[in-house]
Amino acid sequence: MTKISRNCEVVISGGGPVGLILAIGLARQGRSVLLAEPVAQQSNQPNSFDGRVLALTYGSQQVLQALGIWDALVDYCTPILHVHVSQKGYMGLTTLHAEETGVPALGYSVQASDLGNVLWRQAQQEPLIEILSPAKVIDFTDAQDGVQVIIEDLSVSDDSVEASLIKCTAQLLIGADGTHSKVRQLMGLPLHEKSYHAYGILAKIETEAHPEGWSFERFTEEGPVALLPMDGHFHKAVLVCPEEQKDAIMALNDEAYMALFADKMGERLGGFTTISERVAYPLKETYVDTMTQGRELLMGNASHTQHPVAAQGLNLGIRDIEDFLRLAEQQNDLGNTEFLQGYAGKREPDHRKVMGMTDGLIQIFQHGSPLVGHLRGIGLMALQRMPKLKQRFSRFAMGNQRHG
């Protein structure tokens, strides 16, 4: 077995969007980074950059702009200029508009694969980033002045040859390796999980009319449905259903599925004409009690995942990165316990606020009482008629509550 030694300032486990954006940001601060990602970029194995369409808030766009990433990404993004929120079977709706908030767009939709290609290219061009892929963190040992991280190189294809082990001495180990984080497991931190007993069914759907920057979200008693604009007449279509309905809905042919979606959403933009193959994901909320321990830090989905009703998951992770990089500018030792605990304390209120808001939306909008339904409608109408409250809601949805 070969053992290779490395030295760097930060080891990042996970080459998804949070891990790559963080690595790029640290490198552009002059920090040396080693990033280990178990799935090779061009492999056919499932990874973070699949066919899903992601919604980036205006606040996330601003972070990517500041990090020098946005200019390479903008051509792959579709601006979200208007948002229409309603509920099925009851009165009341709210519309949000970019021009009312004084921003060029409320957010942007981007295919996960396009985001991944841009981030990988930028990371590979950074001389201070060393990428090991396929490779995974398998152990670590804390010391007073650093952490020794053991990484297994998975690129050895000959079964008769044992994989190489790489020992890297760093200031800090960051787990940006998703909900089932290996770093979290090695830290011995339990994962708290709440199942919504529901699935999100995703597809690419085409409408007769061009979306012109409109995004739609409609709440039903079975779960929300949403349309996110993409190129041309296409949209990301999301349908949330109870887990007991998932198999029957996935078995529908294209025409029957579009009819079901139209029944829930309403025939927006002239009606639906074509739909892609559909993919279903179980919906859960997860969190850990603490995101830091010793010289280790969890970031993004490794420390929190939310119901996607408000599209805040990735955007919350990008805010994690923004605050970390801002605080890191004044810090020599990124693994310092006081520094990491101060960062965790700064991020916790945002995590709790977003998780409480997303969970609350599901509880309120899926309540079956007609009285609650009418009260929801009154709330939506009140929001539509109160400009200051509406602007506050817009800023929250844009992930931009501290900028304006």
MARDRENBA-137661 format. One record per residue (C-alpha): residue in three letters; x, y, z. Coordinates in steps of 0.1 Angstrom, whole numbers, plus 5000, padded with zeros to 4 digits. Example, Ala and Ser with C-alpha at 12.3 -4.5 7.8 and 13.67 -1.06 7.14 Angstrom:
<sites>
ALA512349555078 SER513749895071 
</sites>
This chain:
<sites>
MET500050005000 THR501450344990 LYS501350625015 ILE501750985001 SER501951295023 ARG500451635015 ASN500151965033 CYS497452225027 GLU495352475047 VAL491952315041 VAL490751965031 ILE487251965016 SER485351635014 GLY482751664986 GLY482851804951 GLY479251914949 PRO478252274944 VAL478952374980 GLY482352204981 LEU483452344948 ILE482252704954 LEU483952704988 ALA487152564973 ILE487252834946 GLY486553114972 LEU489252994995 ALA491752964967 ARG490953314956 GLN491753424992 GLY495253264987 ARG494452955007 SER495752604996 VAL492952344993 LEU492751974987 LEU489351854975 ALA488351484976 GLU485351374956 PRO484351004955 VAL482551014921 ALA484751104890 GLN483251394871 GLN482751204838 SER481450884855 ASN477950744850 GLN477450714887 PRO474850944904 ASN476351274917 SER475351624927 PHE475151744891 ASP472451544875 GLY469551654853 ARG467751854880 VAL467152224876 LEU468252444905 ALA466952784915 LEU469553034925 THR468353334945 TYR469453684937 GLY471453674969 SER473353364956 GLN473953524923 GLN475553814941 VAL477853574960 LEU478853404928 GLN479453734912 ALA481753844940 LEU483753514937 GLY484253564900 ILE482153264890 TRP478953424877 ASP480453554843 ALA481153194833 LEU477753074845 VAL475353344833 ASP474853214798 TYR473452884812 CYS470953064835 THR467353174829 PRO466253484849 ILE463153454871 LEU461453794868 HIS457953724883 VAL456653474908 HIS452953374911 VAL451853204943 SER448353054947 GLN446452774963 LYS444052524946 GLY440352544957 TYR440552864976 MET440753234968 GLY443853444972 LEU447153484953 THR450353684955 THR452653794927 LEU456253914931 HIS458154114905 ALA461754194901 GLU461154554891 GLU459154614923 THR462154504944 GLY464754704923 VAL466754404912 PRO467354264876 ALA465953924886 LEU464353764917 GLY466553454909 TYR467853234882 SER467252874871 VAL470152664860 GLN470552294851 ALA472652124877 SER474851964851 ASP475752314836 LEU476452444871 GLY478752144877 ASN480652184845 VAL481352554852 LEU482452494888 TRP484652204879 ARG486352404851 GLN487052694874 ALA488352474903 GLN490652284879 GLN492152614867 GLU493052734903 PRO496652654911 LEU495952644948 ILE493352374945 GLU494352004942 ILE491551784932 LEU491551414940 SER488751234922 PRO487650964926 ALA488850974962 LYS487250984996 VAL488151085032 ILE488250775054 ASP489650905087 PHE491151195105 THR493051275137 ASP493051605154 ALA496151765169 GLN496652095186 ASP498052265155 GLY496352075127 VAL494351785115 GLN495751475098 VAL493251355071 ILE493551015055 ILE492251005019 GLU491750684999 ASP492650724962 LEU489950534943 SER491450574908 VAL493350244910 SER491350014887 ASP493449694891 ASP491749484917 SER495049324926 VAL496549654936 GLU495549814969 ALA494450174966 SER496850434977 LEU496450625009 ILE497150995011 LYS497851155044 CYS497251535043 THR498051765072 ALA495752075072 GLN494352345095 LEU490752235088 LEU488651955075 ILE485352055059 GLY482551805053 ALA480651935022 ASP479751575013 GLY475951575015 THR473251455038 HIS474951115045 SER478251295051 LYS481251065058 VAL482951345077 ARG479851375100 GLN479951005106 LEU483651015115 MET482851305139 GLY480351085156 LEU477551335153 PRO473951185150 LEU471751295121 HIS468251405130 GLU465751325103 LYS462151415097 SER460351245068 TYR457551425051 HIS456251095038 ALA456151255004 TYR458051254971 GLY459051534948 ILE458551434912 LEU460651634888 ALA460451674850 LYS461051914821 ILE457752034807 GLU456952244777 THR454052504774 GLU452452654743 ALA453353004754 HIS456853134764 PRO457153184802 GLU458653534798 GLY460453494832 TRP457353374851 SER457653114879 PHE454552954894 GLU453952784927 ARG450552644937 PHE449652474970 THR447352174970 GLU446251954999 GLU448451674986 GLY451551894982 PRO452752194962 VAL453352204924 ALA455752444907 LEU456952564874 LEU460452724870 PRO461352884837 MET464052744815 ASP465252804779 GLY462552864753 HIS459152724763 PHE460552474788 HIS460152474825 LYS461252264855 ALA458052104867 VAL457751994903 LEU454851784918 VAL454851684954 CYS452751384963 PRO452151164993 GLU454450854993 GLU451450614989 GLN450650784956 LYS454150794941 ASP454150464923 ALA450750514906 ILE451750874895 MET455150764882 ALA453350484862 LEU451150734843 ASN451850794806 ASP452951144795 GLU449451254785 ALA447851134818 TYR450651294839 MET450351634821 ALA446551614827 LEU447151554864 PHE449751834866 ALA447352074848 ASP444551984872 LYS446752074902 MET448552374886 GLY445952504862 GLU446752524825 ARG449352794827 LEU450852954796 GLY448452804771 GLY448652444784 PHE451252174785 THR452552004753 THR455451774761 ILE457151634791 SER460451454798 GLU461151134817 ARG460251184854 VAL462451134885 ALA461151104921 TYR463051204952 PRO461951134988 LEU461451455008 LYS463051485042 GLU464351745066 THR467651665083 TYR470051855107 VAL472851795131 ASP472951955166 THR476352115159 MET478152185127 THR481652205142 GLN483751985165 GLY487552005169 ARG489052105136 GLU486151985116 LEU483252175101 LEU480052065083 MET478652285055 GLY475652275032 ASN473551955032 ALA476051785055 SER474652005083 HIS471052075071 THR468551975044 GLN465152125039 HIS461852055021 PRO462352214987 VAL459052414989 ALA460952744990 ALA463952634970 GLN466252744998 GLY468552435002 LEU471552524979 ASN471052894986 LEU471352835023 GLY474552655016 ILE475852944995 ARG475153175024 ASP477152945046 ILE480052995022 GLU479553375021 ASP479753415059 PHE482653165062 LEU484753345036 ARG484053685051 LEU485153575086 ALA488153375072 GLU489653695057 GLN490753795092 GLN491853455104 ASN495253285101 ASP494252945115 LEU491052835100 GLY490852535124 ASN490852755155 THR488052635178 GLU486952985188 PHE486753095152 LEU484752785141 GLN482352815170 GLY481853185163 TYR481053105127 ALA478652835137 GLY476853075161 LYS476553325133 ARG474953075109 GLU472552895133 PRO469753165133 ASP469653165095 HIS469452785095 ARG466652785121 LYS464753065103 VAL464752885069 MET463952545083 GLY461152685104 MET459752875074 THR459852585050 ASP458352335075 GLY455652595085 LEU454652645048 ILE454052275044 GLN452052255076 ILE449852555068 PHE449252485031 GLN448552115035 HIS446052165063 GLY442752025051 SER440352245071 PRO438252475048 LEU438552745075 VAL442352735073 GLY442052735035 HIS440053065036 LEU442453215061 ARG445453125038 GLY443653305010 ILE443153615031 GLY446853605040 LEU447853585003 MET445553874994 ALA446854075023 LEU450454015012 GLN449554124977 ARG448054454990 MET450754555015 PRO453854664996 LYS456254685025 LEU455354335038 LYS455554205003 GLN459054364998 ARG460254195030 PHE458853865018 SER460553914984 ARG463953985000 PHE463653675021 ALA462753464991 MET465753614972 GLY468153525001 ASN468953885002 GLN467553995036 ARG470654175047 HIS470954375015 GLY468154625015 
</sites>
